[in-house]
């Protein structure tokens, strides 16, 4: 058998009961576990498990671990099943004790051991009493020895110690009286003799007498102990070495001096969020610059007070996203009528000074660093991922447009060459071709993101329109297809997907600058370009700091849309300082096979970018391939040897739901195991739902019709099915980059370009077919409210709250479409008047 005694942490596993006489609560202080093999008790592994919570304290090693896992293992029973109703093991909880609870558990443990040895309960209590008497006798002897050695009796006993020893003497006498009563009730076989009981009484009297002789009315003299506050560090540590010894000192030591000087009170500095700017207030370049600087200032305050301001990272991410998508105007496509009419805020509305141009680029750089630090410090969700990618794309678009501006006072040579406004040479005054940078598969990466905010969806369209139009403008005058492709490749900067590193475009741009300004061109073109762009040779960046700013902004955009989670820094509390990028280059292409064994000079270079405390960052586009799902819930990632995705997969992708490649509704018929969403959906319903998802252009009315059925509305209490419906509504789908769609000549069509939309599927539905969409949502909301029982916590609660959120988001989209339609009517009317 094994007895478990506990009066401290975990005593709640020992049951309580009310006494019949006084009504007080008694606890089973010792629980006896019977049927335990001796081999188990002698096994060191068992005792390791028992004492592990003392060696490694954590939530996993708490009382639950001992009482719910280790102890039930001994006899195969729950711990509570071993509780006995025998009064021998029940008693009142101690009122107080030391921090280790050792004194409180001493009595029950001794009594339990004596009962296991075969003693009666009364005899066990008497033996426990004798042990206490022996401890009291030891205290009496030490007190007498101290009193005889001290010149003044007042030196040997403090008032607190006097009270404690008096209570000990009274307790011994009371315990002795109880044992005497039990012996008197059992005359035939007493558990203690009269002589033994008298000895207990004598011990208590002797202790009381010794305390009486040692106690005095005068205050005790101070102990002659060294004061650590005035000793050297080594001597002070040795003087107070015994643990808890400082609590016994009465020599006037001020323990507050050991704590050191108090820190300065923290000042909470308010960060203005609502005053960053509004779209109506941005009329000039200086207004936009003022809004960006105010946003950076607020982000600095929030970052420096992250331990005082709650949700500091979320506030910074939301603030920057709101500034970029709702306050600052994005650049217009260069082939649009509005751009040609001079309505582009950045490139056509008003001239710009070089100082303003540099300040705007610097502010965009600071915004990108704060945005990276804030969003990478938050756990990624689909909505956060969408906001982050669009915000970085907006920063890149504005930076590209601003860099192309020819300053009115002193144009930057970098801007002139990048925008194609620099003359080739004095004898041939023709203009050089402009440059652009590669945004990768931005349209493909964002087509399945969750845009619950219409401003984000619209910003995606504006950014894609701008970058595509810039690329088209570079080769607009070239008719031959091969020449167009070759020219575009030689004028597209920062292709981080290329394994060759520094490309021909970087070499060409830097070569043009070096020719105009006379910088060194002694090395191979790509090597020289790499050294100038990374700043390893700082002459160019010292003269054109906007080059380093633009380089970092483009890299951040490519990094944030990289599908691999491993390419991003791990989740941590990052700061804007951590987000600063450090660029170096690795020269390649050289060797030792030259003439006469002379080592050849490197001819190429690779980018090496570090940030976030030394992590090497890579914005390389991986080869994307479908991996069959190996298990887990809907939100689980694909368990494969491939890279982990940056964000959870799309909820409207039938292949992700099923775990098999599905291209058409015919493929659904061959799926053997359809998802049941934790038993909520029958196989026939799952088959119907997945078939609806195979037609993205029609999925919104079909899926809404599926869930609007009264018999299926309750399914929306599942987060997985909520995500399916959200994905169908708020994922934009394929982007339409042309004003007109190609005609469908073959059924089925070879591609899905005919199903693309310019601003997303939901906006397209609200413009061309709002009636069925809004009527379905209205009916779903009405039926959801009918499920209200007046009590929170029912399954209907999740359905009602979700429907309110869903309808609110769609209503925001509808209001945005109406506002845009009124603005277009107003602009059309003003043009007619003009």
C-alpha positions in Angstrom: 0.0 0.0 0.0 1.0 3.6 -0.5 -0.3 6.6 1.5 -0.6 10.0 -0.1 -0.6 13.0 2.3 -1.0 16.6 1.2 -1.9 19.9 2.8 -0.5 22.2 0.2 -0.8 22.6 -3.6 -3.1 19.9 -5.0 -5.0 19.3 -1.8 -8.2 19.9 -3.7 -7.8 16.3 -4.9 -8.3 15.1 -1.3 -12.1 15.3 -0.7 -13.8 17.2 2.1 -16.9 16.5 4.2 -18.8 18.2 7.0 -18.5 17.0 10.6 -21.7 15.9 12.3 -21.1 17.9 15.5 -19.8 21.3 14.6 -20.5 21.4 10.9 -16.9 22.2 10.1 -15.1 20.9 7.0 -12.8 18.0 7.4 -10.4 16.8 4.7 -9.1 13.3 3.9 -5.5 14.2 4.8 -4.2 10.7 3.8 -5.5 8.7 0.9 -4.4 5.0 1.0 -3.8 3.4 -2.4 -4.0 -0.4 -2.0 -3.1 -3.1 -4.4 0.2 -1.6 -5.4 3.0 -4.1 -6.2 6.2 -3.8 -4.3 8.2 -3.9 -7.5 6.5 -0.7 -8.6 7.3 1.0 -5.3 10.9 -0.1 -5.5 11.3 1.1 -9.1 13.3 4.3 -9.5 11.3 5.3 -12.6 8.2 5.6 -10.5 9.8 7.9 -8.0 11.3 10.0 -10.8 7.8 10.6 -12.1 6.7 11.5 -8.5 9.4 14.0 -7.9 9.6 15.4 -11.4 7.2 18.3 -10.6 9.7 19.5 -7.9 12.6 19.4 -10.3 10.9 20.9 -13.3 8.0 23.1 -12.4 5.6 23.9 -15.3 1.9 23.7 -16.1 2.4 20.2 -17.5 4.0 19.0 -14.2 1.4 20.4 -11.8 -0.9 18.5 -9.4 -3.0 17.3 -12.3 -0.1 15.4 -13.7 0.5 13.6 -10.4 -3.1 12.9 -9.4 -4.6 12.2 -12.8 -1.7 10.3 -14.5 0.9 9.0 -12.1 -1.0 7.8 -9.1 -3.9 6.2 -11.0 -1.3 4.1 -12.8 -0.4 2.2 -9.5 -3.6 0.2 -9.1 -5.6 1.1 -12.3 -8.2 3.2 -10.4 -8.9 6.9 -10.3 -7.4 8.6 -7.3 -10.8 9.5 -5.9 -11.8 5.8 -5.8 -9.2 5.1 -3.1 -10.7 7.5 -0.6 -11.7 5.8 2.6 -14.4 7.1 5.0 -12.5 5.9 8.1 -12.2 8.8 10.5 -8.5 7.8 11.2 -7.4 9.7 8.0 -9.7 12.8 8.2 -8.8 16.0 10.0 -9.1 19.8 9.8 -6.8 21.7 7.5 -4.1 23.7 9.3 -4.9 27.4 9.4 -1.4 28.5 8.4 2.1 27.2 7.7 5.4 27.8 6.0 5.8 28.3 2.3 6.9 24.6 1.8 3.9 23.2 3.7 6.4 20.8 5.4 5.2 21.6 8.9 1.5 21.1 8.0 2.0 17.7 6.4 4.3 16.4 9.2 1.5 15.4 11.5 -0.7 13.5 9.1 2.3 11.8 7.5 3.6 10.5 10.8 0.2 9.4 11.9 -0.3 7.6 8.6 3.0 5.7 8.9 2.1 4.6 12.4 -1.3 3.4 11.4 0.3 1.4 8.5 2.7 -0.2 11.2 -0.4 -1.6 13.0 -0.9 0.9 15.8 -4.3 2.0 16.8 -5.5 5.5 16.0 -5.2 6.6 19.7 -1.7 5.1 20.1 -0.6 6.7 16.8 -1.8 10.1 18.1 0.1 9.6 21.3 3.3 8.7 19.5 2.8 11.8 17.3 2.3 13.8 20.6 5.6 12.4 22.0 7.4 13.5 18.8 6.1 17.0 19.3 7.1 16.9 23.0 10.6 15.9 22.0 10.8 18.9 19.6 9.5 21.2 22.4 12.1 19.8 24.8 14.8 20.6 22.2 13.5 24.2 22.0 13.5 24.4 25.8 17.1 23.2 26.1 18.4 25.6 23.5 16.5 28.5 25.2 18.0 27.6 28.5 21.5 27.4 27.0 21.1 30.7 25.4 19.8 32.3 28.6 22.8 31.1 30.6 25.3 32.4 28.1 23.7 35.8 27.6 24.6 38.6 30.0 21.1 40.1 29.7 18.0 37.7 29.7 16.2 40.0 27.4 18.7 39.2 24.6 17.6 35.6 24.3 13.9 35.8 23.3 11.9 38.0 21.0 8.2 38.8 21.6 7.1 36.9 18.5 9.2 33.8 19.6 7.7 34.1 23.1 4.1 34.0 21.7 5.0 31.0 19.5 6.5 29.0 22.3 3.6 29.7 24.6 1.2 28.4 22.0 3.3 25.3 21.6 3.1 24.6 25.3 -0.7 25.1 25.4 -1.1 22.8 22.3 0.9 20.1 24.0 -1.3 20.3 27.1 -4.5 20.2 25.0 -3.3 17.3 23.0 -2.3 15.4 26.1 -5.8 16.0 27.6 -7.5 14.6 24.5 -5.4 11.5 24.6 -6.0 11.1 28.4 -9.8 11.2 27.7 -9.5 8.5 25.1 -7.4 6.3 27.5 -10.0 6.8 30.2 -12.8 5.7 27.8 -10.8 2.6 27.0 -9.8 1.3 30.5 -9.2 -2.3 29.4 -6.5 -1.5 26.9 -5.2 2.0 27.3 -3.1 3.4 24.6 -0.9 5.4 27.0 0.0 4.9 30.7 -0.6 7.6 33.3 3.1 8.1 33.7 3.5 8.8 30.0 0.6 11.3 30.1 2.1 13.0 33.2 5.4 13.3 31.4 3.7 15.2 28.6 2.1 17.6 31.1 5.5 18.1 32.8 7.1 18.9 29.4 4.6 21.5 28.6 4.9 23.1 32.1 8.7 23.1 31.8 8.5 24.8 28.5 6.1 27.4 29.8 8.4 28.0 32.8 11.5 28.4 30.7 9.6 30.9 28.4 8.4 32.8 31.5 11.9 33.2 32.9 13.4 34.3 29.5 10.7 36.8 28.7 11.1 40.5 29.9 9.1 43.6 29.5 12.1 45.5 28.1 12.7 45.4 24.3 15.3 42.9 23.3 18.9 44.1 22.6 20.0 44.2 19.0 22.0 41.3 17.7 25.6 42.2 16.8 25.4 41.1 13.1 27.2 42.7 10.2 25.1 45.0 8.0 25.3 43.9 4.3 24.5 47.5 3.2 27.9 48.8 4.4 30.0 45.7 3.5 31.8 45.0 0.3 29.8 42.9 -2.2 31.7 39.6 -1.4 31.3 40.0 2.4 27.7 41.1 2.1 26.8 38.0 0.1 28.5 35.8 2.7 26.8 37.6 5.6 23.3 36.9 4.4 24.1 33.5 2.8 21.7 31.3 4.8 18.3 31.2 3.0 15.5 33.2 4.7 17.9 34.4 7.3 17.1 38.0 6.7 13.6 37.5 8.1 15.2 36.8 11.6 17.3 40.0 11.7 16.3 42.5 14.4 19.4 44.8 14.2 17.6 47.6 12.4 18.7 46.6 8.9 16.6 48.5 6.3 15.8 45.8 3.7 14.5 48.5 1.3 18.1 49.6 0.7 18.8 46.2 -0.9 16.2 46.8 -3.6 18.2 49.7 -5.1 16.9 53.0 -6.3 13.4 53.2 -7.6 13.0 53.5 -11.4 11.6 56.5 -13.0 7.8 56.6 -13.5 6.9 55.6 -17.0 5.2 58.3 -19.1 2.4 57.3 -21.5 2.7 59.3 -24.6 -0.5 59.4 -26.6 -0.3 58.4 -30.3 -2.7 60.2 -32.5 -4.4 57.7 -34.9 -7.4 59.6 -36.2 -5.4 62.6 -37.2 -3.1 60.8 -39.7 -5.2 62.2 -42.6 -8.3 61.7 -44.7 -8.6 61.3 -48.4 -10.4 64.6 -48.8 -7.5 66.5 -47.1 -4.9 65.2 -49.6 -4.8 67.8 -52.3 -1.0 68.4 -52.8 2.2 66.5 -52.4 3.0 68.2 -49.2 -0.4 67.0 -47.7 0.5 63.4 -48.6 4.0 63.8 -47.1 2.5 65.3 -43.9 0.1 62.4 -43.6 3.0 59.8 -44.1 5.2 61.6 -41.5 2.3 61.7 -39.0 1.8 58.0 -39.5 5.5 57.3 -39.0 5.5 59.4 -35.9 2.5 57.5 -34.5 4.1 54.2 -35.3 7.3 55.2 -33.4 5.3 56.1 -30.3 3.3 52.9 -30.5 6.5 50.8 -31.0 8.4 52.5 -28.2 5.5 51.9 -25.8 4.6 48.4 -26.9 4.7 47.2 -23.2 2.2 50.0 -22.2 -0.1 50.2 -25.1 -2.2 47.1 -25.8 -2.4 45.7 -29.3 0.5 48.0 -30.4 1.4 45.8 -33.4 -2.2 45.5 -34.6 -2.7 49.2 -34.3 0.4 49.9 -36.4 -0.5 47.5 -39.1 -4.1 48.8 -39.3 -2.9 52.4 -39.3 -0.5 52.0 -42.2 -2.9 49.9 -44.2 -5.6 52.5 -43.8 -3.2 55.3 -44.9 -2.1 53.4 -48.0 -5.6 52.2 -49.2 -8.0 54.9 -48.0 -6.0 58.1 -47.5 -3.2 58.3 -50.0 -4.1 58.2 -53.7 -2.6 55.4 -55.7 -0.9 56.1 -59.1 -3.1 55.7 -62.2 -2.3 53.4 -65.0 -0.2 55.2 -67.6 -2.4 54.1 -70.5 -5.6 55.3 -68.9 -7.6 58.4 -70.0 -7.4 59.9 -66.5 -3.6 59.7 -66.6 -3.4 61.3 -70.0 -5.7 64.0 -68.8 -3.2 64.8 -66.0 -5.3 63.5 -63.1 -2.6 61.3 -61.6 -1.8 62.7 -58.2 1.8 61.7 -58.2 2.8 62.2 -61.9 0.4 64.7 -63.4 -1.4 66.9 -60.9 1.4 69.3 -59.9 5.2 69.7 -60.3 7.3 68.2 -57.5 10.5 69.6 -56.0 13.5 67.2 -55.5 13.4 67.7 -51.7 9.7 66.6 -51.7 10.6 63.6 -53.9 13.4 62.5 -51.5 11.2 63.1 -48.4 8.3 61.0 -49.8 10.6 58.1 -50.7 12.2 58.2 -47.3 8.8 58.3 -45.6 7.7 55.3 -47.7 10.9 53.4 -46.6 10.1 54.0 -42.9 6.5 53.0 -43.5 7.7 49.7 -45.1 9.9 49.0 -42.1 7.2 49.6 -39.6 4.7 47.6 -41.6 7.1 44.7 -41.8 7.9 44.7 -38.1 4.3 45.0 -37.1 2.8 42.4 -39.4 5.6 39.8 -38.9 5.0 40.1 -35.1 1.4 39.0 -35.5 0.1 35.5 -36.1 -0.7 35.3 -39.7 -4.3 35.0 -40.8 -5.8 35.2 -44.2 -7.1 38.7 -43.7 -3.8 39.9 -42.2 -1.9 38.4 -45.1 -4.1 40.1 -47.7 -3.8 43.5 -46.0 0.0 43.1 -45.7 0.6 42.2 -49.3 -1.7 44.9 -50.7 -0.1 47.5 -48.4 3.4 46.6 -49.6 2.2 46.7 -53.2 0.8 50.2 -52.6 4.1 51.4 -51.2 5.9 50.0 -54.2 3.5 51.6 -56.6 3.8 55.0 -55.0 7.6 54.7 -54.8 7.8 53.7 -58.5 5.6 56.6 -59.5 7.5 59.2 -57.4 10.8 57.9 -58.7 9.7 58.5 -62.2 8.9 62.2 -61.5 11.2 64.7 -63.1 11.8 67.2 -60.3 11.1 70.8 -61.3 14.2 72.3 -59.6 17.0 69.8 -59.8 16.1 66.5 -61.4 17.8 63.4 -60.1 19.8 61.5 -62.7 18.5 58.3 -61.3 14.9 59.4 -61.8 15.7 60.5 -65.4 17.3 57.2 -66.4 14.7 55.1 -64.6 11.8 56.9 -66.2 13.4 57.1 -69.6 13.6 60.9 -69.7 17.4 61.0 -70.0 19.0 61.9 -73.3 21.2 59.2 -74.8 24.1 61.7 -75.6 24.6 65.3 -76.7 25.0 64.3 -80.4 21.9 62.0 -80.4 19.2 63.7 -78.3 16.9 60.7 -78.4 15.5 59.4 -75.1 16.6 56.2 -73.5 14.0 53.5 -72.7 12.5 53.5 -69.2 12.9 50.7 -66.6 10.5 48.9 -64.4 10.8 46.2 -61.7 9.4 42.7 -61.5 6.4 42.1 -59.2 6.4 38.4 -59.8 3.1 36.5 -59.9 1.4 39.1 -57.8 -2.0 38.7 -59.6 -1.8 34.9 -59.1 -0.7 35.2 -55.5 -3.5 37.5 -54.5 -6.4 36.0 -56.4 -7.3 33.7 -53.5 -6.6 36.1 -50.7 -9.5 37.1 -48.3 -10.4 40.8 -49.0 -13.1 41.6 -46.5 -12.4 45.3 -47.0 -13.5 46.7 -50.4 -10.6 49.2 -50.3 -8.1 46.4 -50.3 -9.8 44.7 -53.3 -9.8 48.0 -55.2 -6.2 48.8 -54.3 -5.2 45.4 -55.7 -6.8 46.3 -59.0 -5.2 49.8 -59.1 -1.8 48.3 -58.3 -2.0 45.6 -61.0 -3.3 48.1 -63.5 -0.4 50.4 -62.8 2.4 47.9 -63.0 1.0 46.2 -66.1 0.6 49.5 -67.9 4.2 50.5 -66.9 5.5 47.3 -68.5 3.5 47.9 -71.6 4.7 51.5 -71.9 8.3 50.3 -72.2 7.7 48.2 -75.3 4.8 50.2 -76.8 6.8 51.3 -79.8 8.2 47.8 -80.6 6.1 45.6 -83.0 8.2 42.4 -83.2 7.2 40.0 -80.4 10.8 38.6 -79.8 12.2 42.1 -79.7 9.5 43.2 -77.2 10.3 40.2 -75.0 14.1 40.8 -75.2 13.7 44.6 -74.5 11.4 43.9 -71.5 13.9 41.4 -70.0 16.7 43.9 -70.3 14.8 46.7 -68.7 13.1 44.8 -65.8 15.0 45.4 -62.5 15.3 43.2 -59.4 14.3 39.8 -60.8 14.9 38.0 -57.5 13.5 34.8 -59.0 16.6 34.6 -61.2 19.3 32.2 -60.1 21.8 34.4 -61.9 21.4 37.2 -59.3 22.2 40.6 -60.7 20.7 40.8 -64.1 21.2 42.7 -67.3 18.7 45.4 -66.4 20.6 46.4 -63.2 23.9 46.4 -65.2 22.4 48.6 -67.9 20.9 51.2 -65.5 24.0 51.5 -63.5 26.2 51.6 -66.6 24.1 54.6 -67.9 24.5 56.4 -64.6 28.2 55.8 -64.5 28.6 57.0 -68.1 26.8 60.3 -67.3 28.4 60.9 -63.9 31.9 59.5 -64.6 31.8 56.8 -61.9 34.3 53.9 -62.2 33.5 51.2 -64.8 36.7 49.1 -64.4 35.0 45.9 -63.4 32.5 43.7 -65.3 29.1 45.4 -65.7 27.1 43.0 -63.4 29.8 43.0 -60.7 30.1 46.8 -60.8 26.3 47.1 -60.6 26.1 44.7 -57.6 28.7 46.7 -55.7 27.0 50.0 -56.4 23.5 48.8 -55.6 24.4 47.0 -52.4 26.5 50.0 -51.2 29.7 48.0 -50.8 31.0 50.8 -53.0 29.1 53.6 -51.5 29.8 56.4 -54.1 26.5 56.0 -56.0 24.2 55.5 -53.0 25.8 58.5 -51.2 24.7 60.6 -54.2 21.4 58.9 -54.8 20.0 57.6 -51.5 16.7 57.0 -53.2 18.3 54.0 -54.9 18.7 52.2 -51.6 15.2 53.2 -50.5 13.7 51.9 -53.8 15.7 48.7 -53.6 14.5 47.9 -50.1 10.8 48.6 -51.0 10.9 46.3 -54.0 12.5 43.5 -52.0 10.0 43.8 -49.3 7.1 43.5 -51.8 8.7 40.4 -53.3 9.4 38.9 -49.9 5.9 39.3 -48.5 4.2 37.6 -51.5 6.6 34.7 -51.4 4.4 31.6 -51.0 6.9 29.9 -48.6 6.6 30.5 -44.9 10.2 29.6 -44.4 11.2 32.6 -46.4 9.7 34.9 -43.8 11.2 35.6 -40.4 9.8 33.6 -37.5 7.1 35.0 -35.3 8.6 37.4 -32.7 8.4 40.9 -31.3 10.2 42.7 -34.1 11.0 46.4 -34.2 11.6 48.8 -37.1 15.4 48.5 -36.3 15.2 44.8 -36.9 13.5 45.3 -40.2 16.4 47.3 -41.7 18.0 45.4 -44.6 21.7 44.8 -45.0 22.8 44.2 -48.6 25.9 42.5 -49.7 26.9 40.6 -52.9 28.6 37.3 -53.6 30.8 37.5 -56.7 30.7 34.5 -59.0 31.8 33.4 -62.5 35.6 33.7 -61.8 38.0 30.8 -61.8 41.6 29.6 -62.1 41.4 28.4 -65.7 42.7 31.6 -67.4 45.8 32.0 -69.5 49.0 30.8 -67.7 46.9 29.8 -64.7 46.0 33.3 -63.9 42.8 33.5 -61.8 39.9 35.0 -63.8 38.0 38.0 -62.4 34.4 37.3 -61.4 31.8 38.3 -64.0 28.5 37.9 -62.1 27.1 38.5 -58.6 24.4 37.1 -56.3 22.2 39.2 -53.9 22.7 38.5 -50.2 20.1 40.3 -48.1 20.0 40.1 -44.3 17.6 41.4 -41.8 15.7 40.6 -38.6 18.7 40.0 -36.5 21.0 38.4 -39.1 18.5 36.2 -40.9 19.2 35.7 -44.6 16.1 36.7 -46.5 15.2 35.2 -49.9 12.4 36.4 -52.2 12.7 33.5 -54.6 9.5 32.2 -56.2 9.3 28.4 -55.6 8.0 25.8 -57.9 4.4 25.4 -56.9 2.9 21.9 -57.0 -0.2 20.4 -55.4 0.6 18.1 -52.5 -2.0 15.5 -51.5 -3.4 16.2 -48.0 -2.4 13.6 -45.4 -4.8 14.5 -42.7 -5.8 17.2 -40.3 -8.7 19.6 -40.3 -9.7 22.1 -43.0 -7.3 24.7 -41.7 -4.5 22.2 -41.4 -1.6 22.6 -43.8 -0.5 19.9 -46.2 1.8 17.5 -44.6 4.4 16.9 -47.1 8.1 17.4 -47.7 7.4 20.6 -49.6 7.6 24.1 -48.2 5.0 25.3 -45.8 2.6 27.9 -47.3 2.7 31.4 -46.1 -1.1 31.5 -45.3 -3.8 28.8 -45.0 -5.2 27.6 -48.3 -8.3 29.0 -49.9 -11.6 27.9 -48.5 -13.2 28.1 -52.0 -10.6 25.7 -53.6 -12.2 22.3 -54.0 -8.8 20.6 -54.3 -7.8 22.0 -50.9 -11.1 20.8 -49.3 -10.9 17.3 -50.7 -7.2 16.7 -50.9 -7.3 15.6 -54.5 -6.7 17.5 -57.7 -10.2 18.7 -58.9 -10.4 20.6 -62.2 -14.1 20.1 -63.1 -17.3 18.8 -61.6 -16.7 15.4 -63.2 -13.6 14.9 -61.0 -15.9 15.2 -58.0 -17.7 12.1 -59.0 -14.6 10.0 -58.6 -13.7 11.1 -55.1 -14.2 8.3 -52.6 -13.9 10.2 -49.3 -15.7 13.5 -49.4 -15.2 15.9 -46.4 -18.0 15.8 -43.9 -17.0 18.9 -41.8 -17.0 17.0 -38.5 -20.1 15.0 -39.3 -22.3 18.1 -40.2 -22.6 17.5 -43.9 -23.9 14.4 -45.6 -22.0 12.9 -48.6 -24.6 14.1 -51.1 -24.5 17.7 -49.7 -20.7 17.7 -49.7 -20.7 16.6 -53.3 -23.1 19.3 -54.3 -21.2 22.0 -52.4 -17.8 21.0 -54.0 -19.3 20.9 -57.5 -20.5 24.5 -56.9 -16.9 25.5 -56.1 -15.6 24.2 -59.5 -17.3 27.1 -61.2 -15.8 30.3 -59.6 -17.7 32.8 -61.7 -21.1 31.3 -60.6 -20.2 30.1 -57.2 -21.5 33.1 -55.2 -25.2 32.7 -56.1 -25.0 28.9 -56.0 -23.3 28.7 -52.6 -25.6 31.3 -51.1 -28.6 29.3 -52.4 -27.1 26.2 -50.8 -26.8 27.7 -47.3 -30.0 29.8 -47.5 -32.0 26.6 -47.2 -33.6 26.5 -43.7 -32.4 22.9 -43.3 -28.8 23.9 -44.0 -28.5 27.3 -42.3 -27.5 25.7 -39.0 -24.3 24.3 -40.7 -22.8 27.8 -40.5 -22.0 27.2 -36.8 -18.9 25.4 -38.2 -15.8 27.6 -38.7 -14.8 25.5 -41.6 -18.0 26.1 -43.5 -18.0 29.8 -42.5 -14.6 30.0 -44.2 -15.9 28.3 -47.3 -18.7 30.9 -47.6 -16.3 33.8 -46.8 -13.9 32.6 -49.4 -16.6 32.4 -52.1 -17.7 35.9 -51.4 -14.5 37.8 -50.6 -11.8 36.1 -52.7 -11.4 38.3 -55.8 -10.6 35.4 -58.2 -8.8 35.9 -61.5 -7.9 39.5 -62.5 -9.0 40.9 -65.8 -6.2 43.0 -67.2 -7.9 44.0 -70.4 -10.9 46.2 -70.9 -12.7 43.6 -72.9 -12.9 39.8 -72.4 -12.0 37.4 -75.2 -14.9 35.7 -76.9 -15.5 32.1 -76.1 -15.0 30.1 -79.2 -14.8 26.5 -77.8 -16.9 24.7 -75.2 -15.4 24.0 -72.8 -13.0 26.9 -73.1 -9.3 26.1 -72.8 -8.7 28.6 -70.0 -10.6 30.7 -67.5 -9.8 34.2 -68.7 -13.5 34.6 -69.6 -14.3 34.3 -65.9 -11.9 37.0 -64.8 -13.1 40.3 -63.2 -11.4 43.7 -62.8 -12.3 44.3 -59.1 -13.3 40.9 -57.8 -16.2 38.5 -58.0 -18.3 40.2 -55.2 -18.0 43.6 -56.8 -18.8 42.1 -60.2 -21.9 40.5 -58.7 -23.1 43.7 -57.0 -22.7 45.6 -60.2 -24.4 43.2 -62.7 -26.6 41.0 -60.5 -27.2 42.5 -57.1 -30.8 41.3 -56.6 -30.3 37.5 -56.1 -27.2 38.2 -53.9 -28.8 40.7 -51.6 -32.2 38.8 -51.4 -30.4 35.6 -50.4 -28.4 37.3 -47.7 -31.5 39.0 -46.4 -33.4 35.7 -46.2 -30.4 34.0 -44.5 -30.2 36.8 -41.9 -33.9 36.7 -41.2 -33.9 32.9 -40.7 -30.8 33.2 -38.5 -32.5 35.7 -36.3 -35.5 33.3 -36.0 -33.1 30.9 -34.3 -32.5 33.2 -31.4 -33.6 31.6 -28.1 -32.7 34.5 -25.9 -29.7 32.6 -24.4 -26.1 33.0 -25.3 -24.0 30.0 -25.8 -26.3 27.9 -28.0 -25.2 26.7 -31.5 -27.6 29.3 -32.9 -25.5 32.0 -31.3 -22.5 31.3 -33.7 -24.8 31.3 -36.7 -26.4 34.7 -35.7 -23.1 36.4 -35.0 -21.6 35.1 -38.2 -24.5 36.2 -40.3 -24.4 39.7 -38.8 -20.7 39.9 -39.6 -21.2 38.6 -43.1 -24.1 40.9 -44.0 -22.1 43.9 -42.6 -19.1 43.2 -44.8 -21.3 42.7 -47.9 -23.1 45.9 -47.0 -19.8 47.8 -46.9 -19.0 46.4 -50.4 -22.4 47.5 -51.6 -22.0 51.0 -50.2 -18.6 51.3 -51.8 -20.0 50.3 -55.2 -22.8 52.9 -54.9 -20.3 55.6 -53.8 -18.1 54.8 -56.8 -21.0 54.8 -59.2 -22.1 58.3 -58.0 -18.6 59.5 -58.3 -18.4 58.3 -61.9 -21.7 60.0 -62.7 -20.5 63.2 -61.2 -17.2 63.1 -63.2 -19.1 62.3 -66.4 -21.5 65.2 -65.8 -18.6 67.6 -65.2 -16.9 66.5 -68.4 -20.1 67.1 -70.4 -20.4 70.6 -68.9 -16.8 71.4 -69.8 
